[in-house]
Amino acid sequence: MPADTNPAGDIFGGWLMSQMDLAGGTHARTLAQGRVATIAVDGFSFHRPVNVGDQVTCYTRLIRVGRTSLTLTVAAWARRGAVGACVKVTEGTFTFVALDDDGRPRPVPEGVEDRETAMQAGP
């Protein structure tokens, strides 16, 4: 939306980063079978601007499982206009920690790789 733009008319990077965090967090929550929180964002690169009217899609992929954490790559792609070309606009590595009901780190349940494979295969 226009309210999310900088003076040049491009979407704020922070807005895009938050969308990527939501996508990664949703994926991590499913894999961790419960609450997660973002603890780190690394290797974040802005390749191209996102324009008002672009359709943004985020793709996530598990790259590492720790005792209490999950690390995912998240890539954002923009479709220019209604039928325009798709271009990778941003990518980064997000690390999430699994949390218990008290907000403390908890072990990631076994079977993450199986859940990841099932998610990638689709319904």
N, C-alpha and C positions, 0 to 999 in steps of 0.2 A: 504494500500500500504506500501511497505517497508520503505518509507520516513516518515511514521507516527508511526514508532516503536521506542521503547527504546532499550538500549543495550542488554536486555534479549530477544528481538524479540517480545515482546508484544506490542499491540497498545497503544499509549499514552492515559491516562485517559482523558486528556483535549480534544482530538479529539472525544472520545466517548461522553463526556459531551456536546460538541457542537452539535452533531447529535441528542442527546436527547432534547436539547433546540430547535432545528429546528422542531422536531416532536411536542413537546408541544406547540410551538409558532404557528404552523400551525393549530392545534386543537383550541387553544385559539382564534386565529384570526377568525375562522369560527363561534365560539360561540359568540364572541363579535361583530361580523359583522363589522370588520374594524381593523385598526392598533392596535397592542399591543406591549408591551416591557416587557422583563424579569426584574423583580425587586428583586426577591429573589430565592435562591435555598437552600433547607433545607433537612436534613436527607439523604444526598447522601451517598450511600454505594456501594463499589466495591466488588462484591462477587467472581468473577472469571475473569481471564484475557481474552482478546479478541486476538486471534491469526491471523496472516496474512492468508488470505484465508477464514476466517469465514464470513458467511452471517449474518449481524446484522439487527434485526428488532426491532423497538421501538413501544411500546403500551402505549397509553395515556388514562387517565380516569379523568373526572371532579370530584373533591371532595368538592369544596367550591366555592360559588359565593359571592363576596362582592359588595359594591356599585360601585366601579370602578375596581375591580380586580377579577381574576379567579385563582383558585389554582388547579393544576392537578398533579396526580402521573404519572411518566413516568418510564417504565421498559424497559430495553434493554435485548434482548435475542440473543444468537449467535447459529447458526447452524454450527456445526463442520464439515468442508468439504462439499462435494456435497450432501451427504445423511446422514450425521452424526446426532447425538443427538442434541436436542435443550436444552440450559442451560441458566438460568437467570444469566446475568453477572453484571448488575448494575441497581440500582433504585434510584429515588430521587423525591422530591416534588418541583415543580416549580410554582412560583406565577408570573402572568402577569398582567399588568395594561392596561386597554383600553385607547387609546390616541385619541385626536381630531386632526384636520388638523394642528394645531399649536404645536403638541407634548405635550399637557397638558392632564392630566387625565380627562376622561369623564365617565359618568355613563354607566354601562354595560346595553345594551338593555334588556327589558323584554323578557321572553320566552327562556331563556338559557336552562332550563331543557328540554323543548320540542325539542330544536335543538340537545341537547345531546342524547336524546332518539332516535331521527331520525338517528343520525350519528351511533349509536351503532347497529341499526337495519339493516343498509346497504341500498344498492340501491333497 
